Amino acid sequence: MPPSHPQSEAASARVAQPQEPGIGLYVVVLRLPAGHRRQRVRRLLAAHGQQINPDSYELPTNPRGLRALMLALAPELVPGDDVRIYPVCRRCQSSVKLFGAGELAQLPVAFVY
């Protein structure tokens, strides 16, 4: 007998929309010991993207923004820290399936006058 769910898995899945040209999506996963450095790294990542769980972030950015983020992260890291940055290709972005209430990180909004 199949488990009873309010919606079937297929019915509850949503497909994420791809990002604008020039902006890529990156998933950052970190494993750092608890402490002030970890909190600083988390704040830095949260300022650039969307936290999807305590140690994972989605970052919509371009290559220049990614390099700037990596330069900002470098002084906070010490040997033994583990920070991984995974690019999500455009084709893969269009097939990301979201379950539950989460949303894929959105592009930043900027106004230029």
N, C-alpha and C positions, 0 to 999 in steps of 0.2 A: 504494500500500500504506500503510495507516494506521500511525502510529508505535506501537511496542509499549510499553505501559505496564502496570504490575502491576494497575492498576484503571482502568476507564474513567473519564472526567471526571465523568460523571453518577453513577457509583457512589461516587466518592470525595468528592463534595460533601456538606456537612452544612448544615442550616439552623439559624441561631442562634435562641435563645429570646429573646423580648422581655423588657425590664426591668420591674421593679415600677412601679406607678403613682406619679407624683410624681418619679421619677428618669428623666432623659433620658440619651441616649448622645450624646457629641460626639466627633468626630475632630479632633485638633489636629495640624497639619502646620507645621513650622517650617524656615526657612532663615536661619541665623545664621552669621556668620564663626566659625571655630574660635577657642577661647580660653576664658577663665574665665567670661565671661558666658554663653556657650553651655552650659557645663557646669552652671551654676547654674539656667538655665532648664530643662534636661533633668532635673535632680534635682527641681525643683519639679513638673514635669509627671508624673514617675514616682511622686512621692508621692501624687498625686491620681488616678492611673489606671494603665493598662497600656501599656508601650512595645510597639509592634508592629513598628517598625524604628527605626534610629537617630534619625530626625527625625519620627516619627509616633507618636501616642498615642491610645488610646481612653479617654475619661473618662466614667464613669457618675456623673452628678451632677444636682442640681436647679438651677433658675435662680439661687438664692441662692449656691450653691456655685460656679457658673460666674462670677458677679460677683466673688466673693471671689478666685477664681483670677486673673481678669483684673486686679484691683487689685494682687495680688502680683506678676504678671508685668510690669506697667507700668514700675516703676523699673529693670528689667533691660534694657529695650529702648531702642534708639537709632534715629534716622532711618536708613532703609535695611534694617533688620531686617524679616523677613517671617514673621509668625505668623498662621495662618488657622485659624479654629474653625468646623467644619461640624457642624450638628446632624443627627442621624440620626433621622428621624421614626419613630414607633411602627410604622407600617405597613411602613416600609422595614427596621426592625430585624428583623421576622419573616421577611424575605426575604433577609437577608444570607447569603451562601454562603461557607463556610469550607473551604479546601483545605489539606491537610497537617495538621501537628500543632497549629496555632494555635487559640486559643479566644477568643471574644468577651469583653471585659472584664466581670467579674462585679461585682455590687453589693457595697459594703463591708458587713462584718458588724459590728454594734454591739450591745453588751449594755447595757441600762439597768437599774440597780438602784434 
